[in-house]
């Protein structure tokens, strides 16, 4: 299989103002890596290293200072009108906190139908069929459709958020710390759900996490970020057994790694 995503020398900067003085923060600094179709690629690193900014750049939620992002060989920074319309259908994101990523004033049925209303011309019957199908895939049923987000547990909310990300049948899914806000027992369920969804829906997944145990269990390859740079990249076994960069060694030694 070929690469579905290629990051080329990507730089993303933020500007903050302190005492009327503009300060530039380079959140992603000249980073390059590729993700093969069908794999789970993990970005690891502590908070503030640039992982989430990378995800936002890929989903076009933040502007890029320099470099490029190629999806299926085509730059997402110079897309045609039709490509701009299609790209969000192919690349979707699951956010960290299911409490804030779902509109509390909308019923679950409306939350799941909204992307279909915006992006498709399907009939009401076809939309309902797709909604029921994606609910089944994430371990829920149609009884949830008339309820509101506050009526669910954190794990159920995250399943709903995953269902919303999948409703347009994307090929590429970005999961940005999707289990860090959940209890440990629920984390395992959601992690296994991602593994199942990858197989069932032929997904490619960029999984962002600071939790090395989660990454070790889930990912095929790992990229380690440190102060905006990608300092090491390899398959899971090589990273955990033969880390090369000093920061990777520090990261691995800072938390106990469970045997799986």
Secondary structure, DSSP 8 states (H G I E B T S, - for coil): --EEEEEEEEEEEEEEEETTEEEEEEEEEEEEEEEETT-EEEEE--TTSSHHHHHHHHTTSS--SEEEEEETTEESSS--HHHHHHHHHHEEEE-S-HHHHS-TTSBHHHHHHHHHHHH----HHHHHHHHHHHHHHTT--GGGTTSBGGGS-HHHHHHHHHHHHHTT--SEEEEESTTTTS-HHHHHHHHHHHHHHHHHHT-EEEEEES-HHHHHHH-SEEEEEETTEEEEEEEHHHHHHS--SHHHHHHHHSS-----
